Amino acid sequence: MSYVEEKNKVEKSFLYLVATPIGNLSDITERAMKVLSEVDFVAAEDTRNSGLLLSRLGIKKPMVSYHDHNRAERGPEIIERLKSGESCALISDAGMPAISDPGEDLVALCAKEGVGVSIIPGACAAVSALALSGLSTRRFAFEGFLPPSGKERKKRLTDIAKEERTLIIYEAPHRLKKTLAEFSEYFGGDRRISLCRELTKLNEEVLRMTVSSACAYYEITEPRGEYVLVIEGVPEATEEDVAVDIAARAEALMAE
């Protein structure tokens, strides 16, 4: 048996994190299909959506739901099945499970209980949007979904407004206008942003503009589809900037 064949072997008592397409079924990998076909059962965020995916791939497997509202109870149940010798593939509705996803808790539980975890890489909306953004990819910070409201949201926006790395944020269409207005308030209207929607799908679109231009655009255009927002970081301060800032502070102190 070759090394490649051995590496692809599905082991008992293992959890497999299987990336699924984010919109285009053709993006499923050969290894993902092999693992999904050979594990004992599949844990999915939404068994209806994932059941449809497996059906289109010609795969029939027992499924259990694993999501935000049942992870406290379902996690230990999955662990017990894994300890008893079964293998499980964890999938999300789209993309890489455990990234901005309740699967992170299951991976942590596996680590705590000494259960093996393996990764089957594939599509990821955050990295795909970053590559398409036209902004710096040298250093970036993934924020996922922002807190929905209140002090926690204001604090997060205040903190990331000072971030020098490129920011990656997920947003739903019905909240996009509000979020862009807050970006204008906290980041300033001149900050560059790329709005990536429906990635890999028929209506894929990438808009590269400033925050203020995005606000104006969506005043006359209704947001549609799921968005990945990629925002330019604060430019790193130069030695000249630091010198000017120190001089301004010194002048202010002397005036007092």
C-alpha positions, 0 to 999 in steps of 0.5 A: 500500500502506498503512503498516500493510500495509507494516509487516506485510510479512515481510522476508527475512534477518529473525528474528521473535520471535512470541508464542504463546498461554499456554493459550487458542488464541483469544489468537493475534494476526492478525499472528502468524498472518500471520508464521507463515504467510509465514516460510521456517521456524519455530524452536521450543523443542519441535517437537512442541508447536509443530507441534500449535499450527501444525496447529490454526492451519492452518499448515504450515511447515518446523520446526527445534528450538532449545532449551537443549540444542542452542542452541550448535550450532543458533544459528549454523545458523539465523544462516547460513540468515538470512544466506542470505536466509531468514526465520525465526519463533522461538516458545517453548512458550507466551508470548513467546520470549526471556523466561526462554527460550533465545531470548535467546541467538539474539537476541544472536547476531543482534545480533552478526552484524548480522541483523535482528530484529522482534517480534510481541507477544502473551501473556506469563504474567509481565505477565498474572499481575502485572496480576491479582495485586492487588499494586503494578504501579508497580515490579516485578522479573522473576526467572523461575525461581530457581536449582534448588538450592545456594549460588546459590539461597540467594544469590538468595533472600537478595538478593531478600528485600530487594527493594522492587519486586514480584517475579515468579517462575515455578515448577513444581507439584512444587517449589511447596511447597519454594519457599513454605517458603523464602519463609516463611524468607527473606521472612517469613510475613506477606509478601503473595503471589498464586499464579496458575496455568493462566492463560487456561485452563479451570482458571485460578485466582488465590489472593491471601494471605500466604506463611504462608497459602499454605504451610498451603493447599498442605499440604492441596491438591496443586499443579497446573499451572504457577505464576506467583508474584507477591510483595509487595516490602519496604515502602520505608523512611520517614523515621521508620523511618530515624530509629528505625534510626539511634537503635537503632544509636547506642544499641547502639554506646554500650552497647559 
